[in-house]
Amino acid sequence: MMINVKEFLGENFAIEDAIILREHIKNNLNNEITLDFEGLDRVPSTFFICLFNELINQNGREAIFNAINVKNLTNYNDFSRVVMGTTFLN
């Protein structure tokens, strides 16, 4: 399942809109999910936290990281930090 985030939430989405996307993802976790961030600049880490926190608590980090792919994301490191709980040294 491909979800274009810009089309799904609109161009000027708020952090809280991640809840809408999260519910859609939660209902489709049995399918392979790809979140396409085409046309969006940097996505705030707080958006990823709101999007994935509950899913990670219910299913585990590894399961969510394996179930959800992303593409056209300019700040993949922020996504990875939230989903995998990792930090990167600069």
C-alpha positions in Angstrom: 0.0 0.0 0.0 1.4 3.3 -1.1 0.4 6.4 0.9 1.3 9.8 -0.5 1.5 11.8 2.7 0.9 15.2 1.0 -2.2 13.9 -0.8 -3.5 12.1 2.3 -3.0 15.0 4.8 -2.7 18.0 2.6 0.3 20.3 2.0 -0.1 22.2 5.2 -0.6 19.4 7.7 -0.1 19.9 11.4 1.7 17.6 13.9 -1.6 16.4 15.2 -2.6 15.2 11.7 -0.2 12.3 12.3 -3.0 10.8 14.4 -5.2 10.5 11.3 -2.4 8.9 9.3 -1.5 6.6 12.3 -5.1 5.2 12.4 -4.9 4.5 8.7 -1.6 2.7 9.1 -2.9 0.8 12.1 -5.8 -0.5 10.1 -3.5 -1.7 7.4 -0.4 -3.1 9.2 -1.0 -6.5 7.6 -0.1 -4.9 4.2 3.3 -3.6 3.2 3.1 0.1 3.7 5.2 2.8 2.0 4.9 6.4 3.0 5.8 8.7 0.2 6.8 12.1 1.2 7.2 13.5 -2.3 6.7 17.2 -2.5 7.3 17.8 1.2 10.3 19.4 2.6 11.7 18.5 6.0 9.2 16.6 8.1 9.4 17.5 11.8 10.6 14.8 14.2 7.6 15.6 16.4 5.4 14.5 13.5 7.2 11.1 13.5 6.9 10.8 17.3 3.2 11.5 17.1 2.8 9.1 14.2 4.8 6.1 15.5 4.9 6.3 19.3 1.7 4.3 19.9 2.4 1.9 17.0 5.9 1.2 18.5 4.5 0.6 22.0 1.9 -1.8 20.7 4.0 -3.7 18.1 7.6 -3.1 18.9 10.3 -1.0 17.1 11.5 -3.8 14.8 8.0 -4.7 13.6 7.2 -1.1 12.7 10.5 -0.5 11.1 10.1 -3.7 9.0 6.4 -3.0 8.2 6.7 0.6 7.1 8.9 1.9 4.3 9.5 5.5 3.4 10.5 7.2 0.2 11.3 10.7 -0.9 12.0 11.7 2.7 14.6 14.5 2.9 15.3 13.8 6.6 15.5 10.0 6.8 17.8 10.2 9.9 15.0 11.9 11.9 12.6 9.1 10.9 15.2 6.4 11.9 15.9 8.1 15.2 12.3 8.0 16.2 11.4 4.5 14.8 14.6 2.7 15.8 15.4 4.8 18.9 18.9 5.4 17.6 21.2 8.5 17.7 23.8 9.6 15.3 27.1 11.2 16.1 27.9 14.3 14.1 
